[in-house]
C-alpha cells in the first residue's frame, strides 16, 4: 500500500517483483530497485509479499511501513 501526503491510498498488486519471480534457497537473498507511483513529495509504503515454499505452501512476509521522500524537497517525516 502506498499512501501519499494527502492520505490517498494506492494498492499495488501483481505477480513477482519488478517482473521477476526469484527462487531463493536457504541462506540466499534477493535485491532489487523499483519505483512507486507517488503524486506528492512524500508518503509512506508498506504491505506484504506472498511467498511460496517448495512444497506449494503460501505465506506472507510483512514489509514494515517506511517513508517515501523526494530528495529534492525539504524533508518531511511521516
Secondary structure, DSSP 4 states (H G I P E B T S, - for coil): -EEETT--EE----SSBTTB-----TT-----------SSSEEEEEEEEEEE-TTS-EEEEEEEEEEEE-TTS-----
